[in-house]
Amino acid sequence: MAGTNGFSVSGYGPERSTLSRLMARDSVMRRLDWPILLSSIALSLIGSALVYSATRNRTVINQGDPYYFLIRHLMNTGIGVALMIGTIWLGHRTLRTAVPILYGASIFLMLLVLTPLGDTINGQRNWLSAGGVSLQPAEFAKITIILGMAMLLASRVDAGDKQYPDHRTVLQALALAAVPMLVVLLMPDLGTIMVAVIIVLGVLLASGASNRWVFGLLGAGVLGAVAVWKLGILDAYQINRFAAFANPALDPAGVGYNTNQARIAIGSGGLTGTGLFHGSQTTGQFVPEQQTDFVFTVAGEELGFAGAGLILLLLGIVLWRACRIARETTELYGTIVAAGIIAWFAFQAFENVGMTLGIMPVAGLPLPFVSYGGSSMFAVWVAIGLLQSIRVQRPMSA
């Protein structure tokens, strides 16, 4: 029985009514994928501890404040979670209609990087800075490539006109992806190009396009890599990274220094590590860029195989749940978006961890959720928002 004020008088007050609404079977809270959300939060919090350990003694970069990077990492995580909530609220279907605007804005920001407004950091001209805030537009290009290709490839299939994307639609999707990739190549940002190529392949595979396109792109990729090498598009430091990967003993005190120190740090951790904040390689500041590209070395040294394995397990949960979301959605557009995010996260994590272990070349890619960096953190949380939106908006089973 309900009272005149609208609340139940049977012992269930307004708090219980609110809780009931939140946890109703068709509510957003109930339909969220909690394993993927909690794993992403756990990765970001673990990353905050690793970033703090890597930077608390580095007075050259932390401006004398040992909590400088920790506070900003937590702030970036908070902003990222807010962006995820906003993405869920808007919905992936609404963003589908806004793809032309998002795509144009992404290209515009990347072109600004090539003007005097752009900044060069660690040999790469891929940053915009204003008022002490830096933005890396190429991180958001990954999202616009996924959304743009998904919009084109799924348009006629979801409308019921086609069973699979035709050749003309595939060409249009590839042309859409090629424009931001060419701009990124001019920076040059080899790591982002590598991720973009994997995203394109993942999107095509999920769309049901002919396998001839996939094999053709693989062949074109090999020819393109040879052309880039022969034409001298890559900078000298990028060529040296590949040379050091092919021959680790080439220049251990120079170009091979990062990877050698990274392997020493990870190898010294053993099973359980030296203890958080007690790693000699980390405390001694032997590993460069340890809060960003090489943050996994902090986990390997201070948390050992167990801690590093936990990070990989949490990343695995994110990918596993994303695969379930891609499989269970009833629209091709949602499947393609989820598949593009899976390809992005999987390759970037593999490349980041692989370069610290010496099994992949150094490409300057952050570890999703864990590495310090605002743009990368914002982008991955928007991607989580897209995955959650696909799950929340799917039809409920009877």
GUMARMAR-477913 format. One line per 8 residues: number of its first residue (from 1); their letters; for each residue x, z, y of N, C-alpha, C. Coordinates in steps of 0.1 Angstrom, whole numbers, plus 5000, padded with zeros to 4 digits. Example, Ala and Ser with C-alpha at 12.3 -4.5 7.8 and 13.67 -1.06 7.14 Angstrom:
! GUMARMAR-477913
1> AS> 5132 5078 4943 5123 5078 4955 5132 5078 4967  5128 5071 4978 5137 5071 4989 5129 5079 5000
***
This chain:
! GUMARMAR-477913
1> MAGTNGFS> 5009 5000 4988 5000 5000 5000 5009 5000 5012  5005 4993 5022 5013 4991 5034 5006 4999 5046  5014 5004 5055 5009 5011 5066 5006 5001 5077  5000 5007 5088 4996 4998 5099 5008 4992 5107  5020 4998 5105 5032 4993 5112 5039 4982 5104  5033 4978 5093 5039 4967 5085 5049 4972 5074  5053 4984 5074 5062 4989 5064 5055 4995 5053  5061 4996 5041 5055 5002 5029 5055 5017 5031
9> VSGYGPER> 5044 5023 5026 5042 5037 5026 5044 5043 5012  5050 5036 5003 5051 5040 4990 5065 5045 4987  5072 5050 4997 5086 5055 4995 5096 5044 4998  5093 5032 5002 5102 5022 5005 5102 5019 5020  5112 5024 5027 5112 5023 5041 5117 5009 5046  5119 5008 5059 5123 4995 5064 5137 4991 5059  5146 5001 5056 5159 4997 5050 5157 4990 5037  5148 4996 5028 5146 4990 5015 5140 4976 5016
17> STLSRLMA> 5131 4975 5026 5124 4962 5028 5134 4951 5032  5143 4955 5041 5154 4946 5045 5163 4942 5033  5167 4952 5026 5175 4950 5014 5168 4941 5004  5155 4943 5002 5148 4935 4993 5147 4920 4997  5146 4918 5010 5146 4904 5015 5159 4898 5013  5170 4905 5016 5183 4900 5014 5186 4896 5000  5182 4904 4991 5185 4902 4977 5174 4895 4969  5164 4889 4976 5153 4882 4969 5160 4870 4962
25> RDSVMRRL> 5153 4865 4952 5159 4854 4943 5162 4842 4951  5154 4839 4962 5156 4826 4969 5163 4829 4982  5169 4841 4984 5176 4844 4997 5190 4838 4996  5196 4836 5008 5209 4831 5010 5219 4840 5003  5218 4853 5006 5227 4863 5000 5228 4862 4985  5216 4861 4979 5215 4860 4964 5221 4848 4959  5220 4837 4966 5224 4824 4961 5239 4820 4964  5245 4829 4972 5259 4827 4975 5267 4828 4962
33> DWPILLSS> 5278 4820 4961 5288 4822 4950 5297 4833 4953  5294 4845 4948 5302 4857 4952 5316 4857 4946  5318 4852 4934 5332 4851 4929 5342 4843 4938  5337 4832 4943 5345 4824 4951 5348 4830 4965  5337 4837 4970 5339 4844 4983 5348 4856 4982  5346 4864 4972 5354 4876 4970 5369 4873 4967  5371 4862 4959 5384 4858 4956 5391 4853 4968  5384 4845 4977 5390 4840 4989 5394 4852 4999
41> IALSLIGS> 5385 4862 5000 5388 4873 5008 5400 4881 5003  5401 4883 4989 5412 4890 4983 5425 4883 4986  5425 4869 4985 5437 4862 4988 5442 4863 5002  5432 4863 5011 5436 4865 5026 5441 4879 5028  5436 4889 5022 5441 4903 5024 5454 4905 5017  5456 4899 5005 5470 4899 4999 5480 4892 5008  5475 4881 5014 5484 4873 5023 5488 4882 5035  5479 4890 5040 5482 4898 5052 5493 4908 5049
49> ALVYSATR> 5493 4914 5037 5504 4923 5033 5517 4916 5031  5516 4904 5025 5529 4896 5023 5534 4891 5037  5525 4887 5046 5530 4882 5059 5536 4894 5067  5530 4906 5066 5536 4917 5072 5550 4921 5067  5551 4920 5054 5564 4923 5047 5575 4913 5052  5570 4900 5053 5580 4890 5057 5584 4890 5071  5576 4896 5080 5579 4895 5094 5581 4908 5101  5579 4919 5095 5580 4932 5102 5594 4935 5108
57> NRTVINQG> 5604 4930 5101 5618 4932 5106 5624 4920 5113  5617 4909 5115 5622 4897 5121 5619 4898 5136  5627 4906 5144 5625 4908 5158 5626 4895 5166  5633 4885 5161 5634 4873 5168 5621 4866 5170  5612 4867 5160 5599 4859 5161 5587 4869 5163  5589 4882 5160 5577 4890 5161 5576 4897 5175  5585 4893 5184 5584 4898 5198 5586 4914 5199  5593 4919 5189 5596 4933 5189 5584 4942 5183
65> DPYYFLIR> 5573 4935 5179 5562 4942 5174 5561 4940 5159  5563 4949 5150 5563 4947 5135 5549 4943 5131  5539 4946 5138 5525 4942 5134 5520 4929 5140  5529 4922 5148 5525 4910 5155 5518 4900 5146  5524 4896 5135 5519 4886 5126 5508 4891 5117  5508 4904 5114 5498 4910 5106 5484 4910 5113  5485 4914 5126 5472 4914 5134 5467 4900 5135  5475 4891 5138 5471 4877 5140 5466 4871 5127
73> HLMNTGIG> 5472 4874 5116 5467 4869 5103 5453 4875 5100  5451 4887 5103 5438 4893 5101 5428 4887 5110  5432 4885 5123 5423 4878 5132 5419 4864 5128  5429 4857 5123 5426 4843 5118 5417 4844 5106  5418 4854 5098 5409 4855 5086 5395 4858 5091  5394 4867 5101 5381 4870 5106 5374 4858 5113  5382 4850 5120 5376 4838 5126 5372 4828 5115  5381 4827 5105 5378 4818 5094 5365 4822 5087
81> VALMIGTI> 5363 4835 5085 5350 4839 5078 5338 4836 5087  5340 4837 5100 5329 4834 5110 5326 4819 5109  5337 4811 5108 5335 4796 5107 5328 4793 5094  5331 4800 5083 5324 4798 5070 5309 4801 5072  5306 4812 5078 5292 4816 5081 5285 4805 5089  5291 4801 5099 5286 4790 5108 5283 4777 5100  5293 4774 5091 5291 4762 5083 5279 4763 5073  5278 4775 5067 5266 4777 5058 5253 4776 5066
89> WLGHRTLR> 5253 4782 5078 5241 4782 5086 5237 4768 5090  5247 4759 5094 5245 4745 5097 5241 4738 5085  5248 4740 5074 5245 4733 5062 5253 4720 5061  5257 4716 5048 5265 4704 5046 5257 4692 5049  5244 4693 5048 5235 4681 5050 5234 4678 5065  5234 4689 5073 5234 4687 5088 5247 4681 5092  5258 4686 5087 5271 4681 5090 5273 4667 5086  5265 4663 5076 5266 4649 5071 5261 4640 5083
97> TAVPILYG> 5251 4644 5090 5246 4635 5101 5256 4636 5113  5265 4646 5114 5274 4648 5125 5288 4642 5122  5289 4635 5110 5302 4630 5106 5309 4621 5117  5301 4611 5122 5308 4603 5132 5314 4611 5144  5307 4621 5149 5312 4629 5160 5324 4637 5155  5323 4643 5144 5335 4651 5139 5347 4642 5136  5344 4631 5131 5355 4621 5128 5362 4616 5141  5354 4613 5150 5359 4608 5163 5367 4619 5170
105> ASIFLMLL> 5362 4631 5170 5369 4643 5176 5382 4645 5169  5382 4644 5156 5395 4646 5148 5405 4636 5151  5401 4624 5152 5411 4613 5156 5416 4615 5170  5407 4619 5179 5411 4621 5193 5422 4632 5194  5420 4643 5187 5429 4654 5188 5442 4650 5182  5442 4643 5171 5455 4639 5165 5462 4629 5174  5455 4621 5181 5462 4611 5190 5468 4619 5201  5462 4630 5206 5467 4638 5217 5481 4644 5213
113> VLTPLGDT> 5483 4647 5199 5495 4652 5195 5507 4642 5197  5504 4629 5197 5514 4619 5199 5517 4617 5214  5510 4624 5223 5512 4623 5237 5522 4634 5242  5525 4635 5254 5534 4646 5259 5527 4660 5257  5514 4660 5254 5507 4673 5252 5511 4679 5238  5516 4671 5229 5520 4675 5216 5533 4683 5216  5534 4692 5206 5546 4700 5205 5552 4697 5191  5566 4698 5191 5573 4696 5179 5578 4710 5174
121> INGQRNWL> 5574 4713 5161 5578 4726 5155 5583 4723 5141  5596 4728 5139 5602 4726 5126 5603 4711 5123  5606 4703 5133 5609 4688 5131 5596 4680 5130  5584 4686 5131 5572 4678 5130 5564 4679 5143  5560 4668 5148 5553 4667 5160 5538 4667 5157  5532 4678 5153 5518 4678 5149 5510 4690 5154  5514 4695 5166 5508 4707 5172 5503 4704 5186  5492 4710 5190 5487 4711 5204 5488 4725 5208
129> SAGGVSLQ> 5494 4728 5219 5495 4742 5224 5489 4743 5238  5482 4753 5240 5476 4756 5254 5473 4771 5255  5478 4777 5265 5475 4791 5268 5480 4801 5257  5491 4797 5250 5497 4805 5240 5490 4803 5226  5480 4794 5225 5473 4791 5213 5477 4778 5208  5481 4777 5195 5485 4764 5189 5475 4759 5179  5473 4746 5179 5463 4740 5170 5469 4728 5163  5467 4727 5150 5472 4716 5142 5461 4708 5137
137> PAEFAKIT> 5457 4697 5145 5446 4689 5142 5446 4683 5128  5458 4680 5123 5458 4674 5109 5452 4682 5099  5451 4695 5100 5445 4704 5090 5430 4700 5090  5424 4698 5101 5409 4695 5101 5406 4681 5097  5417 4672 5098 5415 4658 5093 5412 4658 5078  5417 4668 5071 5414 4668 5056 5398 4670 5054  5392 4678 5063 5378 4680 5061 5370 4667 5065  5374 4661 5076 5367 4649 5081 5369 4638 5071
145> IILGMAML> 5380 4637 5065 5382 4626 5055 5372 4628 5043  5371 4641 5039 5362 4644 5028 5348 4641 5032  5343 4646 5043 5329 4644 5047 5326 4629 5050  5336 4622 5056 5333 4608 5060 5332 4600 5047  5342 4601 5038 5341 4593 5026 5329 4597 5017  5325 4610 5017 5314 4614 5009 5301 4608 5015  5300 4607 5028 5288 4602 5035 5287 4587 5031  5298 4579 5032 5297 4565 5029 5294 4562 5014
153> LASRVDAG> 5302 4569 5005 5301 4566 4991 5288 4571 4985  5281 4581 4991 5269 4586 4985 5256 4581 4992  5258 4573 5003 5246 4569 5011 5236 4562 5002  5240 4551 4996 5230 4543 4989 5227 4549 4975  5236 4556 4969 5234 4563 4956 5223 4573 4958  5224 4582 4967 5215 4593 4969 5201 4588 4974  5201 4576 4980 5189 4569 4984 5182 4562 4972  5189 4561 4961 5183 4555 4949 5185 4540 4949
161> DKQYPDHR> 5192 4534 4958 5194 4520 4958 5205 4515 4948  5215 4524 4946 5226 4521 4937 5228 4532 4927  5234 4529 4916 5238 4539 4906 5252 4544 4909  5261 4535 4914 5275 4538 4917 5278 4531 4930  5288 4535 4938 5292 4529 4950 5297 4515 4947  5293 4505 4955 5298 4491 4952 5312 4489 4959  5318 4478 4957 5331 4475 4962 5332 4476 4977  5322 4470 4983 5322 4470 4998 5321 4484 5004
169> TVLQALAL> 5313 4493 4998 5313 4507 5002 5326 4514 5000  5332 4511 4989 5345 4518 4986 5355 4513 4997  5355 4500 5000 5365 4495 5010 5362 4502 5024  5350 4504 5027 5346 4511 5040 5351 4525 5040  5350 4532 5028 5354 4546 5027 5369 4547 5028  5376 4537 5022 5391 4537 5022 5396 4534 5036  5389 4525 5043 5393 4522 5057 5391 4535 5066  5380 4542 5064 5377 4554 5071 5389 4565 5069
177> AAVPMLVV> 5393 4566 5057 5404 4575 5054 5418 4571 5059  5419 4557 5060 5432 4552 5063 5436 4555 5078  5426 4555 5087 5429 4557 5101 5436 4570 5104  5430 4582 5100 5437 4594 5103 5450 4595 5095  5451 4589 5083 5463 4590 5076 5475 4582 5083  5471 4571 5089 5481 4564 5097 5486 4572 5109  5477 4578 5116 5480 4587 5127 5490 4598 5123  5486 4605 5112 5495 4615 5106 5508 4610 5102
185> LLMPDLGT> 5509 4598 5097 5522 4592 5094 5531 4590 5106  5525 4588 5117 5533 4586 5129 5539 4599 5135  5534 4610 5130 5539 4623 5135 5553 4626 5132  5559 4624 5120 5553 4622 5107 5551 4636 5100  5540 4637 5093 5537 4649 5085 5535 4645 5071  5546 4645 5063 5545 4640 5050 5537 4648 5041  5537 4662 5043 5529 4670 5034 5514 4667 5035  5509 4665 5048 5495 4662 5050 5491 4649 5044
193> IMVAVIIV> 5500 4639 5045 5498 4626 5038 5496 4628 5023  5505 4636 5017 5504 4638 5003 5490 4644 4999  5486 4654 5007 5473 4660 5004 5462 4650 5006  5463 4642 5017 5452 4632 5019 5451 4622 5008  5462 4618 5003 5462 4608 4992 5455 4614 4980  5458 4627 4976 5452 4633 4965 5437 4635 4968  5433 4638 4980 5419 4640 4983 5411 4626 4981  5417 4615 4986 5411 4602 4984 5409 4599 4969
201> LGVLLASG> 5419 4602 4961 5418 4599 4947 5407 4608 4940  5407 4621 4944 5397 4630 4939 5382 4626 4943  5381 4621 4955 5368 4617 4960 5363 4604 4953  5372 4595 4951 5368 4583 4944 5365 4585 4929  5372 4594 4923 5369 4598 4909 5355 4604 4908  5352 4613 4917 5339 4620 4917 5327 4611 4920  5330 4600 4928 5319 4591 4933 5314 4582 4922  5322 4580 4911 5318 4571 4901 5322 4557 4904
209> ASNRWVFG> 5331 4555 4914 5336 4542 4917 5345 4536 4905  5346 4523 4905 5353 4517 4894 5367 4523 4893  5372 4525 4881 5386 4530 4879 5396 4520 4884  5393 4508 4885 5402 4498 4891 5407 4502 4905  5398 4508 4912 5402 4513 4926 5412 4524 4925  5410 4533 4915 5420 4544 4914 5433 4539 4910  5434 4530 4899 5447 4525 4895 5453 4516 4906  5445 4509 4913 5450 4501 4924 5456 4509 4935
217> LLGAGVLG> 5450 4520 4938 5455 4529 4948 5468 4536 4944  5469 4539 4931 5481 4545 4926 5493 4535 4927  5490 4523 4924 5500 4512 4926 5504 4510 4940  5494 4510 4949 5496 4508 4963 5504 4520 4969  5501 4532 4963 5508 4544 4968 5523 4543 4965  5526 4538 4953 5540 4537 4949 5547 4527 4958  5541 4515 4960 5547 4505 4969 5548 4510 4983  5538 4518 4988 5538 4524 5001 5550 4533 5003
225> AVAVWKLG> 5552 4542 4993 5563 4551 4993 5576 4544 4994  5578 4534 4987 5590 4526 4987 5592 4520 5001  5581 4514 5007 5582 4508 5020 5585 4518 5031  5579 4530 5030 5582 4541 5040 5597 4545 5039  5602 4545 5027 5616 4549 5025 5625 4538 5031  5622 4525 5027 5631 4514 5031 5630 4511 5046  5618 4513 5052 5617 4511 5067 5622 4522 5075  5626 4533 5070 5631 4544 5077 5621 4551 5086
233> ILDAYQIN> 5608 4552 5081 5598 4559 5088 5600 4574 5088  5605 4579 5076 5607 4593 5075 5619 4597 5083  5618 4609 5089 5630 4615 5096 5641 4619 5086  5652 4622 5092 5664 4625 5083 5662 4638 5075  5655 4648 5082 5654 4661 5075 5644 4659 5063  5634 4650 5064 5625 4648 5053 5632 4641 5041  5641 4631 5044 5649 4625 5034 5658 4634 5027  5664 4643 5035 5673 4653 5029 5665 4663 5020
241> RFAAFANP> 5653 4666 5023 5645 4675 5014 5643 4668 5001  5640 4655 5000 5639 4649 4987 5652 4648 4980  5663 4646 4988 5676 4645 4981 5680 4659 4975  5677 4670 4982 5679 4683 4977 5671 4686 4965  5658 4681 4965 5650 4683 4953 5655 4676 4941  5660 4663 4943 5666 4656 4932 5679 4662 4927  5687 4668 4936 5699 4674 4932 5701 4687 4939  5696 4698 4933 5696 4712 4940 5710 4716 4944
249> ALDPAGVG> 5721 4711 4938 5734 4715 4941 5741 4707 4952  5733 4698 4958 5738 4688 4968 5744 4695 4980  5736 4705 4986 5741 4712 4998 5735 4726 4998  5739 4735 4989 5733 4748 4988 5733 4756 5001  5743 4754 5010 5743 4761 5022 5736 4754 5034  5732 4742 5031 5725 4734 5041 5711 4731 5038  5708 4718 5034 5694 4714 5032 5688 4721 5019  5697 4725 5010 5692 4732 4998 5691 4747 4999
257> YNTNQARI> 5693 4752 5011 5694 4766 5013 5680 4773 5010  5670 4767 5016 5656 4773 5015 5652 4775 5000  5653 4764 4993 5649 4765 4979 5658 4774 4970  5670 4774 4973 5679 4783 4966 5676 4797 4968  5674 4801 4981 5671 4815 4984 5657 4818 4979  5648 4809 4979 5634 4811 4974 5635 4814 4959  5643 4807 4951 5644 4810 4937 5651 4823 4934  5660 4826 4942 5667 4839 4941 5657 4851 4943
265> AIGSGGLT> 5649 4849 4953 5639 4860 4956 5629 4861 4945  5623 4850 4940 5613 4851 4929 5620 4856 4916  5632 4851 4913 5638 4855 4901 5642 4870 4901  5644 4876 4913 5648 4890 4913 5636 4900 4911  5624 4894 4911 5612 4903 4911 5609 4908 4897  5613 4900 4886 5610 4905 4873 5595 4906 4870  5591 4915 4862 5577 4916 4858 5568 4922 4868  5572 4933 4874 5564 4941 4883 5569 4941 4898
273> GTGLFHGS> 5581 4935 4900 5586 4934 4913 5594 4946 4918  5600 4944 4929 5608 4955 4935 5600 4965 4943  5587 4962 4945 5579 4971 4953 5576 4965 4966  5563 4966 4971 5560 4960 4984 5568 4966 4995  5573 4957 5003 5582 4961 5015 5596 4965 5010  5600 4963 4998 5613 4968 4993 5621 4956 4987  5618 4944 4990 5625 4932 4985 5638 4930 4993  5649 4929 4986 5662 4928 4994 5663 4914 5000
281> QTTGQFVP> 5658 4903 4994 5658 4890 5000 5648 4890 5012  5637 4896 5011 5627 4896 5022 5632 4905 5033  5636 4917 5030 5641 4926 5040 5654 4920 5047  5662 4914 5039 5674 4908 5045 5672 4895 5052  5660 4890 5052 5656 4878 5060 5664 4866 5055  5666 4865 5042 5674 4853 5037 5665 4841 5035  5652 4842 5034 5644 4831 5031 5637 4826 5044  5640 4814 5049 5634 4810 5062 5619 4807 5060
289> EQQTDFVF> 5612 4807 5071 5597 4804 5071 5590 4811 5060  5594 4824 5058 5588 4831 5047 5574 4836 5049  5569 4836 5061 5555 4840 5064 5546 4828 5063  5551 4816 5062 5543 4804 5062 5545 4797 5049  5554 4787 5049 5556 4778 5037 5561 4786 5025  5569 4796 5027 5575 4803 5015 5570 4817 5013  5557 4820 5017 5552 4833 5015 5551 4837 5000  5550 4827 4991 5549 4830 4977 5561 4837 4972
297> TVAGEELG> 5573 4836 4979 5585 4842 4975 5584 4857 4977  5576 4862 4987 5575 4876 4989 5567 4882 4977  5557 4875 4973 5549 4880 4961 5558 4880 4949  5566 4870 4947 5574 4869 4935 5585 4880 4935  5591 4883 4946 5601 4893 4947 5595 4908 4947  5585 4910 4955 5581 4924 4957 5569 4928 4947  5562 4918 4943 5551 4921 4934 5553 4916 4919  5564 4909 4918 5568 4904 4905 5559 4893 4899
305> FAGAGLIL> 5561 4891 4886 5553 4881 4879 5538 4885 4879  5535 4899 4878 5522 4903 4878 5515 4900 4891  5521 4903 4902 5515 4900 4915 5513 4886 4918  5524 4878 4915 5523 4864 4917 5513 4857 4908  5512 4863 4896 5501 4858 4887 5487 4861 4892  5486 4873 4898 5473 4876 4904 5468 4866 4914  5478 4862 4923 5475 4852 4933 5470 4839 4927  5477 4835 4916 5474 4822 4909 5460 4824 4902
313> LLLGIVLW> 5457 4836 4897 5444 4838 4890 5433 4837 4901  5435 4843 4912 5424 4842 4923 5422 4828 4927  5433 4820 4929 5432 4806 4932 5425 4799 4921  5428 4802 4909 5421 4796 4898 5406 4799 4898  5402 4811 4901 5388 4814 4902 5381 4806 4913  5387 4804 4924 5382 4796 4935 5380 4782 4930  5390 4776 4923 5388 4762 4918 5378 4761 4907  5377 4771 4898 5368 4771 4887 5353 4771 4893
321> RACRIARE> 5351 4780 4902 5337 4781 4908 5334 4769 4916  5344 4763 4923 5342 4750 4930 5338 4739 4920  5344 4739 4909 5341 4729 4898 5326 4731 4894  5322 4743 4892 5308 4746 4888 5298 4741 4899  5302 4743 4911 5293 4739 4922 5292 4724 4922  5304 4717 4920 5304 4702 4920 5295 4697 4908  5296 4704 4897 5288 4699 4885 5274 4702 4886  5270 4713 4892 5256 4717 4892 5247 4711 4904
329> TTELYGTI> 5253 4706 4914 5246 4700 4925 5239 4687 4920  5227 4685 4926 5219 4673 4921 5221 4661 4930  5229 4662 4941 5232 4651 4950 5246 4646 4949  5249 4633 4949 5262 4628 4948 5270 4633 4960  5264 4633 4972 5271 4637 4984 5278 4651 4982  5270 4661 4977 5275 4674 4975 5286 4674 4964  5285 4666 4954 5295 4665 4943 5308 4660 4949  5307 4650 4957 5319 4644 4963 5326 4653 4972
337> VAAGIIAW> 5319 4660 4981 5325 4670 4990 5332 4681 4982  5325 4686 4972 5331 4697 4964 5344 4692 4957  5343 4679 4952 5355 4674 4945 5367 4672 4954  5364 4667 4966 5375 4666 4976 5381 4679 4980  5373 4689 4981 5379 4703 4984 5387 4708 4972  5382 4705 4960 5390 4709 4948 5403 4702 4947  5403 4689 4949 5416 4682 4949 5426 4687 4960  5420 4690 4972 5428 4695 4983 5435 4709 4979
345> FAFQAFEN> 5426 4718 4975 5431 4732 4972 5441 4731 4960  5438 4724 4950 5446 4724 4938 5460 4718 4941  5460 4707 4947 5473 4701 4950 5481 4709 4960  5475 4714 4970 5483 4721 4980 5488 4734 4975  5480 4741 4966 5486 4753 4960 5497 4749 4950  5495 4739 4942 5506 4735 4933 5519 4731 4940  5517 4723 4951 5529 4719 4959 5536 4731 4965  5528 4740 4971 5534 4752 4977 5542 4760 4968
353> VGMTLGIM> 5535 4764 4957 5542 4772 4946 5553 4765 4940  5551 4752 4937 5561 4744 4931 5574 4742 4939  5573 4741 4952 5585 4740 4960 5593 4753 4961  5586 4764 4959 5594 4777 4959 5601 4779 4945  5596 4772 4935 5602 4773 4922 5612 4762 4919  5612 4752 4928 5622 4741 4927 5616 4730 4918  5603 4730 4915 5598 4719 4907 5591 4708 4915  5590 4711 4928 5584 4701 4938 5592 4701 4950
361> PVAGLPLP> 5593 4689 4957 5601 4689 4970 5594 4697 4981  5602 4702 4990 5597 4709 5002 5589 4700 5011  5576 4703 5013 5568 4694 5021 5561 4701 5032  5564 4714 5034 5558 4721 5046 5543 4723 5045  5538 4726 5033 5524 4729 5031 5522 4744 5029  5512 4750 5036 5509 4764 5034 5502 4767 5021  5503 4779 5016 5495 4783 5005 5481 4787 5010  5470 4781 5005 5457 4784 5010 5453 4798 5010
369> FVSYGGSS> 5448 4803 5021 5444 4817 5024 5455 4827 5025  5467 4824 5020 5478 4834 5019 5488 4832 5030  5492 4820 5033 5502 4817 5043 5497 4820 5057  5506 4824 5066 5502 4826 5080 5500 4813 5087  5490 4812 5095 5487 4800 5103 5472 4799 5106  5469 4798 5118 5455 4797 5122 5447 4785 5118  5453 4773 5121 5446 4760 5117 5444 4759 5103  5454 4762 5094 5452 4761 5080 5442 4771 5075
377> MFAVWVAI> 5442 4783 5081 5432 4794 5077 5418 4789 5080  5416 4784 5092 5403 4780 5097 5398 4769 5088  5406 4759 5084 5402 4748 5077 5398 4752 5063  5405 4761 5056 5401 4764 5042 5389 4772 5042  5386 4780 5052 5374 4788 5053 5362 4779 5056  5364 4769 5064 5353 4759 5066 5350 4752 5053  5360 4749 5045 5358 4743 5032 5350 4752 5023  5353 4765 5023 5345 4775 5015 5331 4775 5020
385> GLLQSIRV> 5329 4774 5033 5315 4773 5038 5308 4761 5033  5315 4750 5032 5308 4738 5026 5305 4740 5012  5313 4746 5004 5310 4748 4990 5298 4758 4989  5298 4768 4997 5287 4777 4997 5274 4771 5001  5275 4762 5011 5263 4755 5015 5257 4746 5004  5266 4739 4997 5262 4730 4986 5255 4739 4975  5260 4751 4972 5254 4759 4962 5240 4765 4967  5240 4770 4980 5228 4776 4985 5217 4766 4986
393> QRPMSA> 5220 4753 4990 5209 4744 4992 5205 4736 4980  5211 4739 4969 5207 4731 4957 5193 4737 4952  5185 4728 4946 5172 4733 4941 5173 4744 4931  5164 4754 4932 5163 4765 4923 5157 4760 4910  5163 4765 4899 5158 4762 4886 5146 4771 4883  5137 4766 4875 5125 4774 4872 5128 4786 4865
***
